[in-house]
Amino acid sequence: MKQLTAGIITHVDAGKTTLSEAMMYKSGNLRKLGRVDNGDAFLDSDNLEKKRGITIFSHEAKITTDNMEITLLDTPGHVDFGAQTENVLSVLDYAILVISASDRVTSYTRQLWRMLEKRNIPVFIFVNKMDMAGINKEEVLADIQKNLNQNCVDFEDSDFLENVAASDEQLLEKYLDKDSLDDINVQNAIKNRKVFPVYFGSALKLDGVRKFLAGIDKWGQESKFKADFSARVFKITHDKKGERLTWLRILGGNLKAKSELLPEEKINQIRTYNGESYEVVQEASSGEIVAVTGITSSYPGQGIGINDLTETQLKPVLTYKVIPENDDLHSCLTALKKLNDEDPLLNVTWNKELEEIQVELMGEMQLEILKQLLLERFNLEVEFNQGSVLYKETITKPIEAVGHFEPLRHYSEVHFLMEPNDGLTFASNCSLEVLDKNYQHQIMTALKSKTHLGVLAGFPIDNIKITLIGGRASNVHTVGGDFREATSRGVRQGLMELNAQNAIEILEPWYDFRLEIPTNEVGRAMTDIQKMAGQFDTPEDYGTSSVITGKAPVSEMRDYASQVRSYTHGEGSLECIFAGYRKCHNSDEVIAARDYDPMSDIDNTPNSVFCSHGAGHTVVWDKVPEYAQYPYQFPLK
């Protein structure tokens, strides 16, 4: 029997869970057809999902036909929970992308498509809600081909093989040679993302679902796995008894209960899930999705026997202060740390200076769900202060940075090359003859484990490559923690050097937005967007309504949805998707509002400590080059 793992993804309200339900029902794996709006859908099993009528958490189900078994991973459709969707992508053979015929390709659909493209995941497309009035199949397909890929092919068309052949020169030669294509040719084209099959129907009315299942059955290919054990962790949850579950897909070899999955951590149970129910097994094979107990140090994206996945396209853009009822900060922090274990992007932190808990979130929907989770799972009532935007700092030119830590009976010095980059990355280009492996490991660990703050306004740094290029240790006096101190001071020293050269800038998050409004309000909308420092394309006119797409700073647009609802009397809608970080449009205002003094931040000092006459003394950052004991690798300017 063919074994496939498929993830079903979409923008909110496209009918993704309804399609999942219909696929299970039509394949005979579900006796009673549930409804999202009735709160009895098989996969939306959580109480919050039943109340909200949306998918909040990813879920697993089994679909078995005569020839195939699909492990189906249902994912959230709301952008605020997109991080869970992104984690699931790392373990898929295929993605099932659901598109609403009435909404067509939305901004979030395009972002999902970019994620699939980046992960090189083949895609089957199901266009849902074709039963709605005024839907034109050709127009919908043309929109998909325009906004996603020209090789999205209608596999319900009798001439679809001709269109498949047109996607590739070699396929076209084979097709012209015998006026047909072998099934394996089509399967390979789909698997290699040269062709994307498109099917049409109505999941609610069970129309087109059986044909869609048959298409996956015929054109899907099993993945091939290596003999050596490897796995990818894609989710952390806790069951109703509080047991921590590590969800992973086995990508090579077999996994046995009681075996050591991570250093000094053995598996207690291996579970295979179908909805909420599970079966405990003693062994699992390549390709299977399982949840294991007994592991405490796992995290989403972790690779076991393979590299971790570190880059994510969806990131929080807002930070909120948590205000627990009765000022029970300890209980609240404990509960939030547990939720942070499940979703690392929450980035729960305790600010000891302000004595407050802070969390990072995608948007208002996630905020509401977090409040309800704390109440239902931990019996904690909390409120959240209006959050601020998550700004970042970066550099615009390279610098050699130096940190030195030498109080009495301690010694360490590090030299880094800091360069502008895409993302925050760390590397080593230092000879083992200069610093041995153990010391380099300490330095790299210190770089990765600390949130390094900028010196303009104290925001986290980003878009910088920090490379270890040299340093010095003492066989007698270098002890644990010395290089952690030198590393932190070195990064800050480089930032202070660059700040003196006006080579640091503030970055702010921007949204991709799609604004649909009555046509008579287009003028006002364009004026609003210009005032928000946004950019937009020429509005698309659909008669009584118009659509404006573009980009704008999160800080300016975050509260605009309520304004749109107000001036359009509820007829307008705004969809915003995180589009990345750009140079801040009002840096001076942001810096002034923070009033940050880098020299007063004692936890992030740029100064170094040197030893003379038997005692340690502080050397201010700009004097450190004069005292450095390992030679500079690049000429000082």
Residue, then its C-alpha position, 0 to 999 in steps of 0.5 A: m500500500k502506498q504511504l504518503t504524508a500530506g499537509i493540508i494548508t490554506h488561508v482562513d475560511a477556505g474550507k480546509t477542515t471541511l475538505s479534510e472531513a470530506m476526504m475521510y468520509k468519502s474514503g470510508n474512514l469517517r462514518k459521520l460527517g462533521r461540520v466546523d460550524n456545528g463544532d463536531a468536526f473530527l479534526d477540530s477537537d480542541n474546545l477553543e477550536k469548537k468555540r471559534g470554528i477555526t483550526i488553531f492547532s495542527h492535527e493528524a488523521k489517517i485516510t486509507t483507500d484501497n491502494m493508499e494510506i495518507t497521514l493527513l496533517d491539518t494545519p491552522g488557516h489563520v496567519d496568526f498561527g502560521a508558525q505551526t503550519e510552517n513547522v509542519l511543512s518540514v515533514l511532508d511528502y506533498a502539500i494540499l493547498v485549498i483555495s476558495a473559488s470566491d476569494r481566489v489567491t489571497s496575500y496569505t496564499r501567496q506567502l504559503w506558496r513561497m514557503l512551499e517553494k522554499r522547502n521544495i514541496p510538491v503541491f496538489i491544489f483543490v479549489n473549493k466552494m465552486d458551488m457558489a453563485g457567479i464562479n467561473k472555473e476558467e477565471v479562477l484557474a487563470d488567477i491561480q496561474k497568474n499569481l502562483n505558477q503558470n504550470c498549475v494544470d487543470f487535471e480534470d481537463s481531458d487534454f491535461l497531459e498536453n498541458v503537463a508536457a508543455s511544462d518541460e522540454q523532455l516531457l514535451e518530446k516524449y509526448l510528441d513522440k507517442d501522443s501520450l505520457d506514461d504515469i511515471n512521467v507525470q508523477n515525476a513532474i509533480k514530485n519535482r514541482k514542474v507541474f501542480p495538479v488542480y482539482f475543483g469542487s465543493a467540500l461541503k457538498l462532497d462534490g469533486v472530493r472522490k476525484f481529488l482523492a483518486g488523483i492523489d492516489k494515482w499521481g502521488q509517489e512514496s518518498k525513499f528513505k535511508a537506512d540510517f536513523s534520522a527524524r525531524v521534530f515538528k511539534i511539541t504538545h502536552d496531552k490531557k494528563g500533562e505528558r509532554l509529547t514530541w511529534l516527529r517524522i522518521l526520515g530514515g531507519n526505525l525507532k524503538a521504544k526505550s531507545e535513546l533519542l537524544p543524549e541521555e533521554k530515552i523514549n517511554q512511549i511511541r504513539t501513533y495518533n488518529g485525531e484524539s485517539y492513539e495507539v501505543v506501539q513498540e517500533a515505528s518505521s521510516g515515513e511514519i509520524v509519531a508522538v513520543t513521551g519521555i523527551t524534555s529537550s526537543y523543539p520544533g524544527q530540530g533535526i535528529g541525525i540531520n540539520d535543524l531548520t532555523e529559518t522561518q518566514l513567519k515571525p512575531v511583530l508585536t510584543y505585549k506585557v502580561i498582566p495576571e489577575n491577583d499579580d500571580l506572576h510566578s504561576c503565570l510565568t510557569a504556564l507561559k513557559k510551558l506554552n513557549d515550549e510548544d511554540p518557541l516564537l512566543n519568546v516569553t521573557w521575564n524583564k527583571e528591571l521592570e518586573e514584568i512578563q513579555v510575550e511576542l505575538m503575530g496579531e490580535m487573534q493569537l492574543e485572544i487565543l492565548k488568554q483563553l488557553l491560560l484560562e482553560r488549561f491553567n485556570l489563570e485570568v490575564e490581560f495584556n497591555q497594548g503591545s509595541v512593535l518589535y523593532k530590530e537594529t542592524i549594521t551597514k558596514p563591516i567591523e572587527a570587534v574585540g572583547h576582553f575579560e581578564p579580572l584576576r585569575h581569569y583570561s579570555e579575548v575574542h575577535f569577531l568580524m561583523e558584516p551586513n547579512d541576510g538574517l543573523t548568523f554565526a560562523s567560525n574562521c579561526s584556526l585551532e592553533v589559535l583557539d582550541k576546539n573547546y574554547q571555540h565551542q564556548i564562544m559559539t555557544a555564547l553567541k547563539s544563546k544570548t539575545h544581543l541588543g543594539v546600541l541605538a535603542g536597545f533592540p535585538i540585532d538582526n541581518i548581521k553575520i558574526t564570524l569568530i576570526g581570532g582570540r586568546a586563552s590562558n592555559v592557567h587562568t581561562v575558566g568556564g564563563d570567561f569566553r561568555e563574558a568576552t563574547s558579549r562584550g566583543v559584540r557590543q564593542g563592535l556595535m559601539e564602534l559602528n555607531a560612532q561611524n553612523a553605520i547602525e540603523i533601525l529596522e521595522p516590520w512591514y506588512d503585505f496588505r490586501l484592502e478590499i473596499p467599496t469603490n467610492e472609498v478608494g480615494r480615502a484609502m490611498t490617502d490613508i496608505q500614503k500617510m502611513a508611509g505605505q506603498f501600493d499598486t494601482p487599485e483593481d476595479y471590480g465594479t462596486s468594490s475595489v482591491i488595493t494591494g501593497k506594503a506598509p509599516v506594521s507600526e502604522m497599519r496595525d490598527y487600520a482594520s477597525q478604521v476600515r470597518s468604520y468608514t466602509h460601514g462593515e463592507g471593507s476588509l483588510e488582510c495583513i501578512f508579515a513581509g519582512y523587515r525594512k529600514c525604519h521610516n521614522s527612526d528618529e522618533v523611535i530612538a527618541a521614544r526609547d531614550y536608551d543609553p547603551m553605557s548604562d545597560i550593565d547587562n550588555t556592557p561594551n567595555s572590557v576588563f584588563c588586568s594590570h598590577g594584580a587587579g582587573h580594571t575596566v577599559v572603555w570600548d573605544k580604548v579596547p583596540e589599544y589594549a588588545q593582546y591578540p593582533y587585529q586581523f583587519p587594519l583599523k580605520 
